Amino acid sequence: MHKNDRLDGKVCMVTGATGGIGKVTAETLARRGAHVVVVGRNPAKCEAVVSGIRESGGQADALIADLSSQAQIRILAEAFGQKYPRLDVLVNNAGNFFMRRQLSEDGIEMTFALNHLSYFLLTNLLLDLLKASAPARIVNVASGAHRGNALNFNRLLGEGLYMGWVAYGRSKFANILFTYELARRLEGTGITANALHPGLVNTQIGSQNNGYLGKLFQSLVFGRGISPEEGARTSVFLASSPEVENVSGAYFYREKAVSSDPHTHNLADAARLWRISAQMTGLA
């Protein structure tokens, strides 16, 4: 670690931080001096991560929220704003893979609700705090699974024949489309927004799927991936490295800016997704 990668005095929020690359990201940022706010839906798991960071000499707190719920996202953002005077880094990492179509409490297809709309709503609710803390960074964990999965706006919520892997890929495509549009809207604010592919990481993502096929898919696909430590490297890089302090609107893999699917650069689609996301989340 270079001395300029230090984050002393910085406040960082990491969502989905109770396991996998989110947990490693939170722990690493804390080792670099940041005060890390761990976000997860399981209080016991959140407390375990926070305790581990504190026992290692780091600073951390936890806020509990199920990010598939828009009401809980709003409560999370309000609670954060009441407790912390600044936000220097937001790492949108929470996400999951669902073998079968299901709906969130808001009546939205779960993959889209959790993997995309949580990024969109939480980021927008925290933007004023990020602007007041500038220079600040937004890091959106996407996936190489976005390739070849351009959004079908007529079936944005998995209507008709539902295929879990396609829904996942489209939600990650939405992450990148959102990141590029966000970066354009944040020009001149001192806030950067970048997306990344962590690699195929061996985590418990998708392990909640019941049935033989769900367990087999999780084992064969995610179960053969790289370690969470390796998978978290690019998230940490984008959150802390001085090399990217002025880089925004890019897509990274293995700490390098790379090309995303050509369709992610469609300006009309990006603007359309933003409008639809704002409508779905009740944002002006």
C-alpha positions in Angstrom: 0.0 0.0 0.0 1.3 3.4 -1.0 1.1 6.1 1.7 -1.1 8.2 -0.6 -3.7 5.4 -0.5 -4.4 6.3 3.1 -8.0 7.3 4.0 -7.4 8.9 7.4 -10.4 11.1 8.3 -12.5 9.8 5.5 -16.0 8.2 5.9 -16.8 5.3 3.6 -20.0 3.4 3.2 -19.9 -0.1 1.9 -23.2 -1.9 1.1 -23.4 -5.7 1.2 -20.5 -5.7 3.5 -21.2 -8.8 5.6 -19.6 -11.3 3.3 -17.6 -11.8 0.1 -15.9 -8.9 -1.6 -18.0 -6.4 0.3 -16.6 -7.6 3.6 -13.0 -7.6 2.3 -13.5 -4.1 0.9 -14.8 -2.8 4.2 -12.0 -4.4 6.2 -9.3 -3.1 3.7 -10.6 0.5 3.7 -10.6 0.4 7.5 -7.0 -0.7 7.5 -6.2 2.3 5.4 -7.6 4.6 8.0 -11.2 5.2 6.9 -14.2 5.2 9.2 -16.2 2.5 7.5 -20.0 2.2 7.7 -21.0 -1.4 7.1 -24.4 -1.9 5.6 -26.2 -5.2 5.6 -29.6 -6.7 6.4 -28.4 -9.2 9.0 -27.6 -7.4 12.4 -25.5 -10.3 13.7 -23.4 -10.5 10.6 -23.0 -6.7 10.5 -21.9 -6.7 14.2 -19.4 -9.5 13.5 -17.7 -7.4 10.7 -17.7 -4.3 12.8 -16.2 -6.1 15.8 -13.5 -7.6 13.7 -12.5 -4.2 12.3 -12.4 -2.7 15.7 -10.4 -5.5 17.2 -7.9 -4.9 14.4 -7.6 -1.2 15.4 -10.0 0.2 12.8 -13.0 2.3 13.0 -16.4 1.0 11.9 -20.1 1.2 12.6 -23.1 -0.7 11.1 -26.4 0.4 9.7 -29.0 -2.3 9.0 -31.1 -2.3 5.9 -32.6 -4.6 3.3 -31.7 -2.8 0.2 -34.4 -4.4 -1.9 -36.8 -2.2 0.1 -37.1 1.4 -0.9 -38.5 2.3 2.5 -35.5 0.8 4.2 -33.1 2.6 1.8 -34.7 5.9 2.7 -34.4 5.1 6.4 -30.8 4.2 5.9 -29.9 7.4 4.1 -31.7 9.5 6.7 -30.0 7.7 9.6 -26.6 8.1 7.9 -27.1 11.8 7.4 -28.1 12.3 11.1 -25.0 10.4 12.4 -22.2 11.4 10.0 -21.2 14.9 8.8 -19.6 13.7 5.6 -19.4 10.9 3.1 -16.2 10.6 1.1 -16.7 7.2 -0.6 -19.8 5.2 -1.4 -19.3 1.6 -2.5 -22.5 0.2 -3.9 -21.7 -3.5 -3.7 -24.9 -5.2 -2.5 -26.5 -7.6 -4.9 -27.7 -11.1 -5.5 -28.7 -13.7 -8.1 -32.2 -15.1 -8.2 -32.9 -18.4 -10.0 -36.7 -17.8 -10.0 -38.6 -14.6 -10.5 -39.8 -13.0 -7.3 -41.0 -9.5 -6.3 -39.7 -7.1 -3.7 -42.0 -5.5 -1.1 -42.4 -2.7 -3.6 -43.8 -5.1 -6.2 -40.6 -4.8 -8.4 -38.7 -7.8 -9.8 -36.2 -8.6 -7.1 -33.0 -8.7 -9.3 -33.7 -5.2 -10.7 -34.9 -3.9 -7.3 -31.8 -5.0 -5.4 -29.0 -4.9 -8.0 -29.9 -1.7 -9.8 -32.6 0.4 -8.0 -30.8 0.2 -4.7 -27.7 1.7 -6.3 -29.8 4.4 -8.0 -31.9 5.4 -5.0 -29.2 5.2 -2.3 -26.8 7.2 -4.4 -29.3 9.9 -5.2 -30.4 10.2 -1.5 -26.7 10.7 -0.5 -25.6 13.0 -3.3 -25.9 16.2 -1.3 -23.7 14.8 1.4 -21.2 13.5 -1.2 -21.1 17.0 -2.8 -20.5 18.7 0.5 -17.6 16.3 1.1 -16.0 16.6 -2.3 -13.7 15.4 -3.6 -15.7 12.2 -3.2 -16.1 8.9 -5.0 -18.9 6.6 -6.0 -17.9 3.0 -6.8 -20.5 0.7 -8.4 -19.8 -3.0 -8.4 -21.1 -4.3 -11.7 -20.0 -7.5 -13.6 -18.7 -8.8 -16.8 -22.0 -10.6 -17.0 -23.4 -7.4 -18.5 -22.0 -8.2 -21.9 -24.6 -9.2 -24.4 -27.4 -8.4 -22.0 -28.6 -5.0 -23.2 -31.8 -3.8 -21.5 -35.1 -4.7 -23.1 -37.3 -1.8 -21.9 -40.4 -3.7 -22.8 -39.5 -6.4 -20.4 -37.4 -4.4 -17.9 -38.7 -6.4 -14.9 -38.4 -9.9 -16.2 -41.9 -10.2 -17.6 -42.6 -13.2 -19.6 -40.1 -16.1 -19.7 -37.8 -15.4 -16.8 -34.2 -16.6 -16.8 -32.2 -15.8 -13.7 -28.8 -15.4 -15.4 -30.2 -13.0 -18.0 -32.0 -10.9 -15.3 -28.7 -10.8 -13.4 -26.7 -9.7 -16.5 -29.2 -7.0 -17.4 -29.1 -5.6 -13.8 -25.3 -5.4 -14.1 -25.8 -3.7 -17.5 -28.0 -1.2 -15.8 -25.3 -0.6 -13.2 -22.9 0.5 -15.9 -25.5 2.5 -17.8 -26.4 4.3 -14.6 -22.7 4.9 -13.7 -22.0 6.6 -17.1 -25.1 8.8 -16.8 -24.3 9.6 -13.2 -20.7 10.6 -14.1 -22.1 12.9 -16.8 -24.5 14.6 -14.4 -21.8 15.0 -11.7 -19.3 16.8 -14.0 -17.8 19.8 -12.1 -19.0 18.6 -8.7 -15.8 17.0 -7.5 -17.5 13.6 -7.3 -16.3 10.7 -9.5 -18.4 7.7 -10.4 -16.9 4.5 -11.8 -18.0 0.9 -12.3 -16.1 -2.3 -12.1 -16.0 -6.0 -12.8 -14.6 -7.8 -9.8 -14.0 -11.0 -11.7 -15.9 -14.3 -11.1 -15.6 -14.5 -7.3 -16.1 -17.5 -5.1 -18.8 -16.1 -2.7 -22.2 -17.1 -1.4 -24.1 -15.1 -4.0 -27.1 -17.1 -5.2 -26.8 -19.6 -2.3 -30.3 -18.7 -1.1 -31.8 -20.3 -4.2 -33.7 -23.5 -3.3 -33.7 -26.6 -5.2 -31.0 -28.8 -6.9 -30.6 -26.5 -10.0 -30.1 -23.4 -7.9 -27.4 -25.0 -5.7 -25.7 -26.6 -8.7 -25.6 -23.3 -10.5 -24.1 -21.5 -7.5 -21.5 -24.2 -7.1 -20.5 -24.5 -10.7 -20.4 -20.8 -11.6 -19.6 -18.7 -8.5 -18.1 -21.6 -6.5 -15.2 -21.9 -8.9 -14.2 -18.2 -8.8 -11.3 -16.3 -7.5 -11.0 -15.4 -3.8 -13.0 -12.5 -2.3 -9.6 -10.9 -1.4 -8.6 -10.8 -5.1 -12.1 -9.8 -6.2 -12.2 -6.8 -3.9 -8.9 -5.3 -5.2 -10.5 -3.2 -7.9 -13.2 -1.8 -5.5 -10.5 -0.8 -3.0 -8.4 0.7 -5.8 -11.3 2.9 -7.1 -12.1 3.9 -3.5 -8.7 4.9 -2.4 -6.0 5.2 -5.1 -4.7 8.6 -6.1 -4.3 7.2 -9.6 -8.0 7.6 -10.2 -8.8 10.7 -8.2 -9.8 12.5 -11.4 -11.2 9.6 -13.4 -14.9 9.4 -13.8 -17.4 7.5 -16.0 -15.1 4.5 -16.6 -15.4 0.7 -16.2 -12.5 -1.1 -14.6 -11.3 -4.7 -14.3 -8.1 -5.7 -12.5 -7.4 -2.1 -11.6 -7.4 -1.1 -15.2 -9.9 0.9 -17.3 -11.4 -1.4 -19.9 -14.1 -1.3 -22.5 -17.7 -2.3 -21.5 -20.3 -3.6 -23.9 -20.7 -1.0 -26.7 -24.4 -0.7 -25.9 -23.7 0.7 -22.5 -22.6 3.9 -24.2 -26.1 4.6 -25.6 -27.0 8.0 -24.3 -30.7 7.7 -25.1 -30.9 4.4 -23.2 -29.0 5.9 -20.2 -31.4 8.8 -20.0 -34.4 6.5 -20.4 -33.2 4.2 -17.6 -32.6 7.2 -15.4 -36.2 8.5 -16.0 -37.7 5.1 -15.4 -35.6 4.5 -12.2 -36.6 7.9 -10.9 -40.3 7.1 -11.5 -40.0 3.7 -9.8 -38.3 5.2 -6.7 -40.4 8.3 -6.5 -37.5 10.7 -7.0 -38.2 14.1 -8.6 
